[in-house]
């Protein structure tokens, strides 16, 4: 692929992301009082084993510096959606944990986001989705769970 084609491809991904992000922000805010970034963070916790994830792993998965994640966590703690905890026993790691209020909110918000995403991919042939998904994951350049 030429560098010009690669640029066009990446710019198209960016435009698609911006369009989807705008729609998700609007509907998540209107229906659930969440912004898209908080939804993404809470969704990772919802999918994590035991509803908790090491802060370092969460920072990496979100592509955020630890300082930005800590600021987000402070706000989520104030609203009762998530909290930071220390690891058990000899584990000195800090964890982000989904609280019961966060779990309840996320169960409703996931339904909204699933509907938006289903609508967003309607123009694509269903048989192409696994290949597109795999290509996008390859661009992520990490080992974040893709469940």
Short mmCIF file of the C-alpha atoms (twelve columns), coordinates in Angstrom:
data_MODEL
# 
_entry.id   MODEL 
# 
loop_
_atom_site.group_PDB 
_atom_site.id 
_atom_site.type_symbol 
_atom_site.label_atom_id 
_atom_site.label_alt_id 
_atom_site.label_comp_id 
_atom_site.label_asym_id 
_atom_site.label_seq_id 
_atom_site.Cartn_x 
_atom_site.Cartn_y 
_atom_site.Cartn_z 
_atom_site.pdbx_PDB_model_num 
ATOM 1   C CA . UNK A 1   0.000   0.000   0.000  1 
ATOM 2   C CA . UNK A 2   1.406   3.386   -0.924 1 
ATOM 3   C CA . UNK A 3   1.966   5.998   1.760  1 
ATOM 4   C CA . UNK A 4   -0.797  8.091   0.173  1 
ATOM 5   C CA . UNK A 5   -3.261  5.175   0.410  1 
ATOM 6   C CA . UNK A 6   -2.168  4.511   3.990  1 
ATOM 7   C CA . UNK A 7   -2.762  8.163   4.858  1 
ATOM 8   C CA . UNK A 8   -6.220  8.127   3.244  1 
ATOM 9   C CA . UNK A 9   -7.052  4.911   5.102  1 
ATOM 10  C CA . UNK A 10  -5.971  6.307   8.478  1 
ATOM 11  C CA . UNK A 11  -7.801  9.586   7.899  1 
ATOM 12  C CA . UNK A 12  -10.973 7.633   7.039  1 
ATOM 13  C CA . UNK A 13  -10.612 5.662   10.284 1 
ATOM 14  C CA . UNK A 14  -10.229 8.952   12.144 1 
ATOM 15  C CA . UNK A 15  -13.367 10.418  10.524 1 
ATOM 16  C CA . UNK A 16  -15.348 7.245   11.257 1 
ATOM 17  C CA . UNK A 17  -14.179 7.334   14.878 1 
ATOM 18  C CA . UNK A 18  -15.079 11.009  15.233 1 
ATOM 19  C CA . UNK A 19  -18.564 10.423  13.829 1 
ATOM 20  C CA . UNK A 20  -19.228 7.431   16.067 1 
ATOM 21  C CA . UNK A 21  -17.718 9.208   19.069 1 
ATOM 22  C CA . UNK A 22  -20.038 12.195  18.575 1 
ATOM 23  C CA . UNK A 23  -23.128 9.994   18.432 1 
ATOM 24  C CA . UNK A 24  -22.051 7.974   21.469 1 
ATOM 25  C CA . UNK A 25  -21.295 11.128  23.471 1 
ATOM 26  C CA . UNK A 26  -24.704 12.596  22.674 1 
ATOM 27  C CA . UNK A 27  -26.732 9.501   23.516 1 
ATOM 28  C CA . UNK A 28  -24.685 8.395   26.528 1 
ATOM 29  C CA . UNK A 29  -24.945 11.873  27.990 1 
ATOM 30  C CA . UNK A 30  -28.647 12.270  27.252 1 
ATOM 31  C CA . UNK A 31  -29.763 8.829   28.428 1 
ATOM 32  C CA . UNK A 32  -27.214 7.862   31.085 1 
ATOM 33  C CA . UNK A 33  -25.306 10.985  32.141 1 
ATOM 34  C CA . UNK A 34  -22.021 9.446   30.964 1 
ATOM 35  C CA . UNK A 35  -19.422 10.655  28.552 1 
ATOM 36  C CA . UNK A 36  -17.858 8.248   26.095 1 
ATOM 37  C CA . UNK A 37  -14.486 8.125   27.870 1 
ATOM 38  C CA . UNK A 38  -16.097 7.178   31.187 1 
ATOM 39  C CA . UNK A 39  -18.201 4.550   29.418 1 
ATOM 40  C CA . UNK A 40  -15.053 3.056   27.893 1 
ATOM 41  C CA . UNK A 41  -13.298 2.932   31.270 1 
ATOM 42  C CA . UNK A 42  -16.317 1.472   33.066 1 
ATOM 43  C CA . UNK A 43  -16.880 -1.045  30.257 1 
ATOM 44  C CA . UNK A 44  -13.350 -2.370  30.697 1 
ATOM 45  C CA . UNK A 45  -14.076 -2.815  34.417 1 
ATOM 46  C CA . UNK A 46  -17.442 -4.433  33.669 1 
ATOM 47  C CA . UNK A 47  -15.721 -7.018  31.465 1 
ATOM 48  C CA . UNK A 48  -12.765 -7.541  33.809 1 
ATOM 49  C CA . UNK A 49  -12.680 -10.526 36.118 1 
ATOM 50  C CA . UNK A 50  -14.315 -9.560  39.405 1 
ATOM 51  C CA . UNK A 51  -15.070 -6.074  38.053 1 
ATOM 52  C CA . UNK A 52  -11.540 -4.926  38.840 1 
ATOM 53  C CA . UNK A 53  -8.429  -4.161  36.857 1 
ATOM 54  C CA . UNK A 54  -4.919  -3.068  37.814 1 
ATOM 55  C CA . UNK A 55  -4.562  0.685   37.322 1 
ATOM 56  C CA . UNK A 56  -1.446  0.225   35.166 1 
ATOM 57  C CA . UNK A 57  -3.294  -2.213  32.880 1 
ATOM 58  C CA . UNK A 58  -6.303  0.091   32.692 1 
ATOM 59  C CA . UNK A 59  -4.080  3.055   31.838 1 
ATOM 60  C CA . UNK A 60  -2.461  1.091   29.018 1 
ATOM 61  C CA . UNK A 61  -5.787  -0.231  27.677 1 
ATOM 62  C CA . UNK A 62  -7.264  3.279   27.572 1 
ATOM 63  C CA . UNK A 63  -4.125  4.880   26.137 1 
ATOM 64  C CA . UNK A 64  -4.065  7.363   29.011 1 
ATOM 65  C CA . UNK A 65  -1.176  8.502   31.150 1 
ATOM 66  C CA . UNK A 66  -1.591  7.424   34.762 1 
ATOM 67  C CA . UNK A 67  -2.176  11.035  35.868 1 
ATOM 68  C CA . UNK A 68  -5.175  11.365  33.501 1 
ATOM 69  C CA . UNK A 69  -6.567  8.005   34.681 1 
ATOM 70  C CA . UNK A 70  -6.233  9.098   38.318 1 
ATOM 71  C CA . UNK A 71  -8.193  12.286  37.578 1 
ATOM 72  C CA . UNK A 72  -10.943 10.234  35.920 1 
ATOM 73  C CA . UNK A 73  -11.025 7.790   38.816 1 
ATOM 74  C CA . UNK A 74  -11.404 10.600  41.370 1 
ATOM 75  C CA . UNK A 75  -14.503 11.819  39.501 1 
ATOM 76  C CA . UNK A 76  -15.929 8.287   39.210 1 
ATOM 77  C CA . UNK A 77  -15.329 7.760   42.937 1 
ATOM 78  C CA . UNK A 78  -17.232 10.956  43.748 1 
ATOM 79  C CA . UNK A 79  -20.248 9.669   41.787 1 
ATOM 80  C CA . UNK A 80  -20.006 6.201   43.334 1 
ATOM 81  C CA . UNK A 81  -19.459 4.389   40.025 1 
ATOM 82  C CA . UNK A 82  -15.940 3.071   40.663 1 
ATOM 83  C CA . UNK A 83  -13.178 3.176   43.250 1 
ATOM 84  C CA . UNK A 84  -9.471  2.570   43.695 1 
ATOM 85  C CA . UNK A 85  -8.347  -0.184  46.028 1 
ATOM 86  C CA . UNK A 86  -5.069  -1.727  47.122 1 
ATOM 87  C CA . UNK A 87  -4.140  -5.251  46.119 1 
ATOM 88  C CA . UNK A 88  -4.569  -8.134  48.524 1 
ATOM 89  C CA . UNK A 89  -1.740  -9.662  50.541 1 
ATOM 90  C CA . UNK A 90  1.673   -9.131  48.921 1 
ATOM 91  C CA . UNK A 91  0.223   -7.414  45.860 1 
ATOM 92  C CA . UNK A 92  1.244   -3.757  46.089 1 
ATOM 93  C CA . UNK A 93  -0.635  -2.851  42.911 1 
ATOM 94  C CA . UNK A 94  -3.545  -0.425  42.897 1 
ATOM 95  C CA . UNK A 95  -6.787  -1.519  41.263 1 
ATOM 96  C CA . UNK A 96  -9.800  0.204   39.771 1 
ATOM 97  C CA . UNK A 97  -13.005 -1.492  40.868 1 
ATOM 98  C CA . UNK A 98  -16.519 -1.171  39.498 1 
ATOM 99  C CA . UNK A 99  -18.999 -0.368  42.285 1 
ATOM 100 C CA . UNK A 100 -22.583 -1.702  42.331 1 
ATOM 101 C CA . UNK A 101 -23.955 1.645   41.118 1 
ATOM 102 C CA . UNK A 102 -21.506 1.596   38.229 1 
ATOM 103 C CA . UNK A 103 -22.490 -1.956  37.316 1 
ATOM 104 C CA . UNK A 104 -26.175 -1.042  37.262 1 
ATOM 105 C CA . UNK A 105 -25.580 2.076   35.155 1 
ATOM 106 C CA . UNK A 106 -23.349 0.182   32.749 1 
ATOM 107 C CA . UNK A 107 -25.899 -2.579  32.178 1 
ATOM 108 C CA . UNK A 108 -28.326 0.046   30.877 1 
ATOM 109 C CA . UNK A 109 -25.658 2.033   29.005 1 
ATOM 110 C CA . UNK A 110 -24.326 -1.057  27.204 1 
ATOM 111 C CA . UNK A 111 -27.787 -1.621  25.721 1 
ATOM 112 C CA . UNK A 112 -27.763 1.929   24.344 1 
ATOM 113 C CA . UNK A 113 -24.236 1.617   22.937 1 
ATOM 114 C CA . UNK A 114 -24.963 -1.782  21.382 1 
ATOM 115 C CA . UNK A 115 -27.918 -0.256  19.517 1 
ATOM 116 C CA . UNK A 116 -25.801 2.692   18.294 1 
ATOM 117 C CA . UNK A 117 -23.020 0.370   17.158 1 
ATOM 118 C CA . UNK A 118 -25.432 -1.977  15.388 1 
ATOM 119 C CA . UNK A 119 -26.843 1.005   13.521 1 
ATOM 120 C CA . UNK A 120 -23.339 2.285   12.696 1 
ATOM 121 C CA . UNK A 121 -22.248 -0.970  11.027 1 
ATOM 122 C CA . UNK A 122 -25.479 -1.498  9.036  1 
ATOM 123 C CA . UNK A 123 -23.929 -0.194  5.787  1 
ATOM 124 C CA . UNK A 124 -21.185 -2.849  6.001  1 
ATOM 125 C CA . UNK A 125 -21.645 -6.395  4.729  1 
ATOM 126 C CA . UNK A 126 -22.012 -8.576  7.870  1 
ATOM 127 C CA . UNK A 127 -19.509 -11.113 6.541  1 
ATOM 128 C CA . UNK A 128 -16.831 -8.375  6.383  1 
ATOM 129 C CA . UNK A 129 -17.101 -7.406  10.063 1 
ATOM 130 C CA . UNK A 130 -14.719 -10.070 11.462 1 
ATOM 131 C CA . UNK A 131 -12.005 -9.097  8.970  1 
ATOM 132 C CA . UNK A 132 -12.462 -5.359  9.613  1 
ATOM 133 C CA . UNK A 133 -12.434 -6.005  13.364 1 
ATOM 134 C CA . UNK A 134 -9.196  -7.984  13.078 1 
ATOM 135 C CA . UNK A 135 -7.605  -5.218  10.977 1 
ATOM 136 C CA . UNK A 136 -8.555  -2.547  13.505 1 
ATOM 137 C CA . UNK A 137 -7.200  -4.634  16.385 1 
ATOM 138 C CA . UNK A 138 -3.916  -5.032  14.482 1 
ATOM 139 C CA . UNK A 139 -3.695  -1.240  14.308 1 
ATOM 140 C CA . UNK A 140 -4.085  -0.998  18.084 1 
ATOM 141 C CA . UNK A 141 -0.603  -2.507  18.485 1 
ATOM 142 C CA . UNK A 142 -1.326  -3.927  21.916 1 
ATOM 143 C CA . UNK A 143 -2.648  -7.018  23.606 1 
ATOM 144 C CA . UNK A 144 -5.810  -5.486  25.066 1 
ATOM 145 C CA . UNK A 145 -8.546  -8.135  25.392 1 
ATOM 146 C CA . UNK A 146 -10.892 -7.813  22.448 1 
ATOM 147 C CA . UNK A 147 -13.813 -9.896  23.753 1 
# 
